[in-house]
Amino acid sequence: MSDIRHISLDEVILHFEKLEDPRSTVNRRHPLTSVIVIALMAVLAGANGPTGIAKWAASKEEFLLKQLNLPNGIPRKDVFRRVLMAVRPGIFQACFVNWLKSLRATAAAASGVEQPVLAVDGKTARRSHDRVNGLGALHSVSVWASEYGLSLGQVACAEKSNEITAIPELLRLVDIKGAIITIDAMGTQKAIAAVIIDGEADYVLGLKGNQETLHEAVIDHINEKLDGDFDTKHEHITFEKGHGREEMRTYLQFPAPREPTRLCAVEGVEVDRDRNVAVRS
């Protein structure tokens, strides 16, 4: 338990105090920053919607009155509803991302992990659809820093097929410098790789049949290496059990091709000759 670092509310407030207040100055009884911070903490604690936020705030009244600027007491649910509807999402997201950046820096210093693995993954929220109004389920893409136990960002998209356009948007919001970005086969796109490179990060992208030409080129390259004098010290095998099955994974590491082979030339991919290519089967 000694590794747990407590964050003061002053650190959270710092990142939201410059948020522009969209409300009318008439009857503005509760400071915007205090309302936002309460809503944020309540949602992180599991509250769902303005009513849940207000109930959580009421249960923490003594603590909140001591820690936040609340001259007129704890806001009611209508206050949270109006504020959350009026705040511009883009501006709020920028403040939130800045807060997450500071948390990442703190986690990096505490853990000593200099090159974290940031996993980009899409999820569909269960029971989020609204068939009566013709609305599909909510799908989102998030960046998860496993070593830190921290989600660094999330972007909503219409459906799984929209992840290709959502991922670059999300990566531009997150500080990825120096990290290793992992994405499944859907994210194996030149535009996504370009955003990662621009962010000064490395990447490990899944490769399947959806990239037919590149997929075949990699298979040919692996077969060529295996038929030659392959050094087994560059082979790593793992065994995993879960979800009622056993899985064996073989990891092979080869130097990147030095000649303009079909593997290098696929879709204009430029290979860094000083790096290795890691392939998972």
C-alpha positions in Angstrom: 0.0 0.0 0.0 3.0 2.3 0.3 3.1 2.7 -3.5 -0.3 4.5 -3.5 0.1 8.2 -4.1 -2.8 10.4 -3.0 -3.7 13.4 -5.2 -5.0 16.5 -3.6 -8.0 18.3 -4.9 -5.8 21.4 -5.4 -4.0 19.4 -8.1 -7.3 18.6 -9.9 -8.7 22.1 -9.5 -5.5 23.5 -11.1 -6.4 21.9 -14.5 -10.0 23.1 -14.6 -9.9 26.6 -13.0 -9.4 28.3 -16.4 -12.4 26.5 -17.9 -14.7 29.2 -19.4 -18.1 29.4 -17.6 -20.9 29.1 -20.2 -23.6 30.1 -17.7 -25.4 33.4 -17.4 -24.1 35.6 -14.6 -27.7 35.8 -13.3 -28.2 33.5 -10.3 -24.8 31.9 -10.7 -24.5 30.6 -7.2 -22.0 27.8 -7.5 -18.4 28.3 -8.8 -17.9 26.4 -12.1 -14.7 24.7 -11.1 -16.3 23.3 -7.9 -19.2 21.9 -9.9 -16.9 20.3 -12.5 -14.6 18.8 -9.9 -17.5 17.3 -7.9 -19.0 15.9 -11.1 -15.7 14.4 -12.1 -15.0 12.7 -8.8 -18.6 11.4 -8.6 -18.4 9.8 -12.1 -15.0 8.3 -11.2 -16.7 6.9 -8.1 -19.4 5.3 -10.3 -22.1 7.9 -10.4 -24.3 7.9 -13.4 -25.9 11.2 -14.5 -26.8 14.4 -12.7 -29.0 12.6 -10.1 -26.2 10.2 -9.2 -23.7 13.0 -9.0 -25.9 15.0 -6.7 -26.5 11.9 -4.4 -22.7 11.3 -4.2 -22.0 14.9 -3.4 -24.7 14.9 -0.7 -23.0 11.9 0.9 -19.7 13.7 0.9 -21.0 17.0 2.0 -18.8 17.6 5.0 -15.6 16.7 3.0 -16.5 18.8 0.0 -17.5 21.9 2.0 -14.0 21.8 3.6 -12.1 21.2 0.3 -13.9 23.3 -2.3 -15.2 26.8 -2.8 -19.0 26.2 -2.1 -20.4 29.4 -0.6 -24.0 28.2 -1.1 -23.6 24.6 -0.1 -23.7 21.5 -2.3 -25.3 22.0 -5.8 -28.5 20.3 -6.6 -28.9 17.9 -9.5 -30.4 20.6 -11.8 -27.1 22.6 -11.4 -25.1 19.6 -12.5 -27.4 18.9 -15.4 -27.3 22.5 -16.7 -23.5 22.8 -16.3 -22.8 19.5 -18.0 -25.1 20.4 -20.9 -23.6 23.8 -21.4 -19.8 23.1 -21.1 -18.2 22.8 -24.5 -16.9 19.2 -24.8 -13.8 20.1 -26.7 -12.6 22.6 -24.1 -13.4 20.3 -21.2 -11.6 17.5 -23.0 -8.5 19.7 -23.4 -8.5 20.4 -19.6 -9.0 16.8 -18.8 -6.2 15.6 -21.1 -3.8 18.1 -19.4 -4.7 16.6 -16.1 -4.1 13.1 -17.4 -0.7 14.2 -18.7 0.3 15.3 -15.3 -0.9 12.0 -13.8 1.2 10.1 -16.4 4.3 12.2 -15.5 3.7 11.4 -11.8 3.1 7.7 -12.5 6.3 7.5 -14.6 8.4 9.1 -11.9 6.9 6.8 -9.3 7.2 3.5 -11.3 10.4 4.2 -13.1 8.9 3.0 -16.4 10.5 5.3 -19.0 8.9 3.6 -22.1 5.4 2.6 -21.2 3.2 0.4 -23.4 0.0 2.3 -24.4 -2.7 -0.1 -25.6 -5.3 1.4 -28.0 -8.5 -0.6 -28.0 -12.1 -0.2 -28.9 -15.1 -1.2 -26.7 -18.8 -1.2 -27.1 -20.7 -0.2 -24.0 -23.2 -2.9 -22.9 -26.9 -1.9 -23.0 -26.1 1.5 -24.3 -28.3 1.2 -27.4 -31.7 2.9 -27.7 -33.8 0.8 -30.1 -36.9 3.0 -29.5 -35.2 6.0 -30.9 -33.1 4.1 -33.5 -29.8 4.7 -31.7 -27.1 2.0 -31.8 -24.8 1.1 -29.0 -22.1 3.5 -27.9 -18.6 2.6 -29.2 -15.5 4.2 -27.9 -11.7 4.0 -28.4 -9.4 4.4 -25.4 -5.7 4.5 -24.6 -4.7 2.4 -21.6 -1.3 2.6 -19.9 -1.0 -0.8 -18.3 2.1 -0.1 -16.2 0.4 2.9 -14.7 -3.1 1.5 -14.3 -4.3 4.7 -16.0 -6.6 5.5 -18.9 -5.0 8.4 -20.8 -7.9 9.2 -23.1 -11.1 8.1 -24.8 -13.0 9.1 -28.0 -16.5 8.0 -28.9 -17.2 6.8 -32.4 -20.4 5.5 -34.1 -19.3 1.9 -34.6 -16.3 -0.3 -34.7 -15.6 0.5 -38.4 -15.1 4.1 -37.4 -12.1 3.3 -35.2 -9.8 3.9 -38.1 -10.7 7.6 -38.1 -11.1 7.9 -34.3 -7.7 6.5 -33.4 -5.6 9.3 -35.0 -7.9 11.8 -33.3 -7.3 10.1 -29.9 -3.6 9.8 -30.3 -3.3 13.5 -31.0 -4.9 14.2 -27.7 -2.6 12.0 -25.7 1.1 12.6 -24.8 2.6 9.5 -26.5 6.2 10.7 -26.7 8.6 7.9 -25.9 5.9 5.2 -25.5 5.2 2.0 -27.4 1.7 2.1 -29.0 -0.1 -1.3 -29.5 -3.1 -1.6 -31.7 -5.0 -4.6 -33.2 -5.2 -5.3 -36.9 -7.9 -2.8 -37.6 -5.5 0.0 -36.7 -2.7 -1.1 -39.1 -3.1 1.9 -41.3 -0.5 4.3 -42.8 -2.3 7.3 -41.4 -2.3 5.9 -37.9 1.4 4.9 -38.1 2.2 8.5 -39.3 0.5 10.0 -36.3 2.4 7.8 -34.0 5.7 8.7 -35.6 4.8 12.4 -35.5 4.2 11.9 -31.7 7.7 10.5 -31.4 6.5 7.1 -30.3 7.1 3.5 -31.5 4.4 1.1 -32.4 3.5 -2.6 -32.6 0.6 -3.1 -35.0 -1.3 -6.3 -35.5 -1.3 -7.8 -39.0 -4.0 -10.0 -40.5 -5.6 -10.7 -43.8 -7.3 -7.3 -44.0 -3.9 -6.1 -45.2 -3.6 -8.8 -47.8 -0.4 -7.7 -49.7 1.6 -6.7 -46.7 0.4 -9.9 -44.8 1.6 -12.1 -47.6 4.9 -10.2 -47.8 5.6 -10.7 -44.1 4.8 -14.4 -44.3 7.2 -14.8 -47.2 9.9 -12.9 -45.3 9.4 -15.1 -42.2 9.5 -18.3 -44.3 12.7 -17.1 -46.0 14.3 -16.5 -42.7 13.2 -19.8 -41.1 14.5 -21.7 -44.1 17.9 -20.1 -43.6 20.2 -20.0 -40.6 17.8 -18.7 -37.9 19.2 -18.1 -34.5 16.8 -19.5 -31.9 17.9 -16.9 -29.3 15.6 -14.5 -31.2 12.6 -16.9 -30.5 10.3 -16.5 -27.5 7.4 -18.8 -26.6 4.7 -18.2 -24.1 1.8 -20.3 -22.7 -1.4 -18.7 -21.5 -4.6 -20.1 -20.0 -7.9 -18.3 -19.9 -11.5 -18.3 -21.1 -11.5 -22.1 -21.1 -8.6 -22.5 -23.5 -4.8 -22.8 -23.6 -2.9 -20.6 -26.0 0.7 -20.9 -27.2 2.3 -17.8 -28.8 5.6 -17.8 -30.6 7.5 -14.5 -31.0 10.2 -14.2 -33.7 12.5 -11.3 -34.1 14.3 -10.5 -37.4 16.4 -7.6 -38.6 14.6 -5.3 -41.0 15.3 -6.1 -44.7 18.2 -4.0 -46.0 17.3 -4.3 -49.7 14.1 -2.8 -51.3 12.3 -6.1 -51.1 8.6 -6.5 -51.5 8.2 -6.2 -47.8 9.8 -2.8 -47.7 8.0 -1.5 -50.7 4.4 -2.4 -49.7 2.2 0.6 -49.8 5.2 2.9 -49.6 6.3 1.8 -46.1 9.7 3.2 -45.3 11.8 0.9 -43.0 14.2 2.2 -40.5 17.3 0.1 -41.1 18.7 0.5 -37.6 15.6 -1.1 -36.0 14.4 -4.7 -35.9 11.1 -6.0 -37.0 9.1 -8.0 -34.4 6.6 -10.5 -35.6 4.0 -12.4 -33.5 2.4 -15.6 -34.7 
